[in-house]
């Protein structure tokens, strides 16, 4: 009276097309994620690496801290940036965010 009868369900058939169609939105999401987020980030990293490798003495740069200066010394991992007359600081090459056109700093 209080317990209802339990009936066996039919066995599920192995329909491969429905399985593939259910996976399609997930695959499309990863493809869109790659082209919208991952690929542009890799491109920016590559451009930053080539910019840092091309740094030379006399280049005018902007650092990650917002300081503007002229490159006075160039080493393997560190550079010397002259912020003002007689004021030179040592920093990592990776701290350079942007190379400015010549003549920007006076």
ZIFENGI-V442417 format. One record per helix or strand of 2 or more residues. SS is the DSSP state (H for helix, E for strand). FROM is the first residue (numbers start at 1). LEN is the number of residues. If there is no record, write none. Layout:
SS|FROM|LEN / SS|FROM|LEN
This chain:
H|16|38 / E|60|4 / E|68|7 / E|78|7 / E|87|6 / H|93|3 / E|96|5
